[in-house]
Amino acid sequence: EKPLLEWGKELFVTYCASCHGKNATGSGPAAKGLNPRPADLTVLSRRNGGEFPRLEVIQFIEGQRPLEAHQSAMPRWGAILRKRSDGSIAAGGSVPEIYAITDYLASIQKR
């Protein structure tokens, strides 16, 4: 079994890096075409008084926060990730991938 942070990083590279960049600074190959530009995810703690905003990050990735409010092109990943490759929907709406990505992002915060 893969360590959680390693899995989170793999998921980030797979789902998030095209916009946020492999280093999570908002400089992925698709970023140039987006307005507003993707966020620098390495400074979330710094912008939140030194605390990593775990719940808000989960809500943004999940799609629970109104993305229209920040006019983002970011997909609502919860709905996407709940759909399994066999076409079924994950039971109970749990999306462990989102927690793994969130833990990975928490681990790469700039001090």
Secondary structure, 3 states (H helix, E strand, C coil): CCCHHHHHHHHHHHHCHHHHCCCCCCCCCCHHHCCCCCCCCCCCCHHHCCCCCHHHHHHHHHCCCCHHHHCCCCCCHHHHHHECCCCCECHHHCCHHHHHHHHHHHHCCCC
